[in-house]
Amino acid sequence: MDNKEKGMDGRTLRSILTRQKLLDAALDLFYEAGFEKTTITQIIKRAKTGYGTAYVHFNGKDDILIMLMENVMREFLEMAETPFFPASKEEAKKLVLKQVTAFLKMAESNKKIMKVFSEAIGLSPSVNSKWNEIREANIHFITKDITFAQNAGLARTDLKAELVARFWFFANENYQWDIVHETNTASLEEIAMTLTTMYIDGLYLNK
């Protein structure tokens, strides 16, 4: 490796480290003061970076929050992408229950940062747009699962797959926020079973 390549590698590493310092500083401040009260100036000072350097990586605190959101929600999307090829209604129920339980548990384990997301979604158009993008990605994968079940003769075909998918995601999302804000009175397991039973019995055929 020549000196030029070594220099480029060094710059790349410094860039990655600076970016991470900004993300870590922002996360600490969001936890301490909330999204609205945190300023980009505070983030830059906490990260001990220059303004010019910081703005090379992010346009502002909204941009930083979106990156944090993408990092957390990647796990949710990976779960949504899990292969779904049930051979029966009973198998579909087991798979869906597993997915719903995992979805709600992820919300519970990420409660602290999800509260920040909830605040930011209501304040920042760009963060709200990113959340809608994540929501649509989830709905896309759910639609694929429903379409598979319909084509396999397991689910009703008189219902439009995408509309059902939207209903299903919004129901799960609603309980996700209840768990994040600790407003639910039922256990996570009870919520998951109730959601799954209503969904499966409403969509799948008794075969």
C-alpha positions in Angstrom: 0.0 0.0 0.0 1.5 3.4 -1.0 1.4 6.6 1.1 -1.5 8.0 -0.9 -3.7 4.9 -0.1 -2.7 5.0 3.5 -3.6 8.7 3.7 -7.0 8.1 2.1 -7.6 5.2 4.5 -6.7 7.5 7.4 -9.1 10.2 6.2 -11.9 7.6 5.8 -11.3 6.3 9.3 -11.4 9.9 10.8 -14.5 10.6 8.9 -16.2 7.5 10.3 -15.1 8.3 13.8 -16.3 11.9 13.5 -19.7 10.8 12.2 -20.0 8.4 15.1 -19.0 11.0 17.7 -21.8 13.3 16.3 -24.4 10.4 16.5 -23.3 9.5 20.0 -23.4 13.1 21.2 -26.8 13.7 19.7 -28.2 10.5 21.3 -27.0 11.6 24.7 -28.5 15.0 24.3 -31.8 13.7 22.9 -32.1 11.5 26.0 -31.2 14.3 28.3 -33.3 17.1 26.9 -35.5 15.6 24.2 -35.5 16.3 20.5 -37.1 19.8 20.5 -34.8 21.3 23.1 -31.6 19.8 21.7 -29.8 22.1 19.2 -27.2 21.3 16.6 -24.8 23.7 18.4 -25.1 21.6 21.5 -24.5 18.4 19.5 -21.4 19.8 17.9 -20.0 21.0 21.2 -20.7 17.7 22.9 -19.0 15.8 20.0 -16.0 18.3 20.2 -16.0 18.8 16.4 -15.9 21.9 14.3 -19.0 23.3 12.7 -17.6 22.9 9.2 -16.7 19.3 9.9 -20.1 18.5 11.4 -22.0 19.9 8.4 -20.0 17.8 6.1 -21.8 14.8 7.6 -25.2 16.1 8.6 -27.4 19.0 7.6 -28.7 19.5 11.1 -30.2 17.6 14.1 -33.1 16.3 12.0 -30.6 14.6 9.7 -28.8 13.1 12.7 -32.1 11.8 14.1 -33.0 10.2 10.8 -29.7 8.3 10.8 -30.4 7.1 14.3 -33.9 6.1 13.2 -32.5 4.2 10.2 -30.1 2.3 12.4 -32.8 1.2 14.9 -35.5 0.5 12.4 -33.2 -1.7 10.3 -33.9 -4.5 12.7 -37.6 -4.0 12.3 -37.3 -4.2 8.5 -35.1 -7.2 8.7 -37.8 -9.0 10.6 -40.5 -7.9 8.1 -38.3 -9.4 5.3 -38.3 -12.8 7.1 -39.5 -15.5 4.6 -43.2 -16.3 5.0 -44.4 -19.4 3.3 -47.0 -21.2 5.5 -48.6 -24.3 4.3 -51.7 -24.0 6.6 -53.7 -21.5 8.6 -52.3 -22.9 11.8 -48.7 -22.6 10.6 -49.5 -19.0 9.4 -50.8 -18.2 12.9 -47.6 -19.5 14.6 -45.4 -17.5 12.2 -47.4 -14.3 12.6 -47.5 -14.6 16.3 -43.8 -14.9 16.4 -43.4 -11.8 14.2 -45.8 -9.7 16.2 -44.2 -10.7 19.5 -40.7 -9.9 18.1 -42.0 -6.5 16.7 -43.5 -5.5 20.1 -40.4 -6.7 22.0 -38.2 -4.7 19.8 -40.3 -1.6 20.6 -40.0 -2.5 24.3 -36.2 -3.0 24.2 -35.7 0.3 22.2 -38.2 2.2 24.3 -35.9 5.1 25.2 -34.9 6.0 21.6 -38.4 5.3 20.3 -39.7 8.0 22.7 -37.4 10.4 21.0 -38.6 9.2 17.6 -42.2 9.7 18.6 -41.5 13.3 19.7 -39.5 14.1 16.5 -42.1 12.6 14.2 -44.6 15.2 15.5 -42.1 18.1 15.1 -40.0 17.5 12.0 -41.4 17.1 8.5 -38.3 15.3 7.4 -38.3 12.9 10.3 -42.0 12.3 9.7 -41.3 11.6 6.1 -38.6 9.1 7.0 -41.0 7.3 9.4 -43.6 7.2 6.6 -40.9 5.7 4.3 -40.2 3.0 6.9 -43.9 2.4 7.4 -44.4 1.9 3.6 -41.5 -0.6 3.5 -43.1 -2.6 6.2 -46.5 -2.5 4.5 -44.8 -3.6 1.2 -43.5 -6.8 2.9 -46.8 -7.5 4.6 -48.6 -7.1 1.3 -46.3 -9.7 -0.2 -47.0 -12.2 2.6 -50.8 -11.7 2.2 -50.6 -12.1 -1.5 -48.7 -15.4 -1.1 -51.4 -16.7 1.3 -54.1 -15.7 -1.2 -52.4 -17.3 -4.1 -51.8 -20.5 -2.0 -55.5 -20.7 -1.3 -55.1 -20.0 2.4 -56.5 -16.6 2.6 -59.6 -14.7 1.4 -59.3 -13.2 -2.0 -62.2 -10.8 -1.7 -60.0 -8.5 0.4 -57.3 -6.3 -1.3 -53.9 -7.4 0.0 -52.5 -3.9 0.4 -55.5 -2.5 2.3 -55.3 -5.5 4.7 -51.6 -4.9 5.1 -52.1 -1.3 6.0 -54.7 -2.2 8.6 -52.4 -4.8 10.0 -49.4 -2.5 10.2 -51.3 0.3 11.8 -52.8 -2.0 14.4 -49.3 -3.2 15.3 -47.9 0.3 15.2 -50.6 1.6 17.6 -49.7 -1.0 20.2 -46.0 -0.4 19.6 -46.4 3.3 20.7 -48.6 2.2 23.6 -45.7 0.0 24.8 -43.1 2.8 24.2 -45.1 5.3 26.2 -46.2 2.7 28.7 -49.9 3.4 28.3 -51.0 -0.3 27.8 -52.5 -2.3 30.6 -52.3 -5.7 29.0 -49.1 -7.8 28.8 -47.1 -7.8 25.6 -47.9 -11.5 25.1 -51.6 -10.9 25.5 -51.5 -8.0 23.0 -49.6 -10.2 20.5 -52.0 -13.1 20.8 -55.1 -10.9 20.5 -53.7 -9.0 17.4 -52.7 -12.3 15.8 -55.9 -14.1 16.4 -58.1 -11.3 15.0 -55.8 -11.0 12.0 -55.6 -14.7 11.2 -59.3 -15.4 11.8 -60.4 -12.4 9.7 -58.1 -13.2 6.7 -57.4 -16.9 6.6 -59.8 -19.6 5.5 -60.7 -22.5 7.7 -58.8 -25.3 5.9 
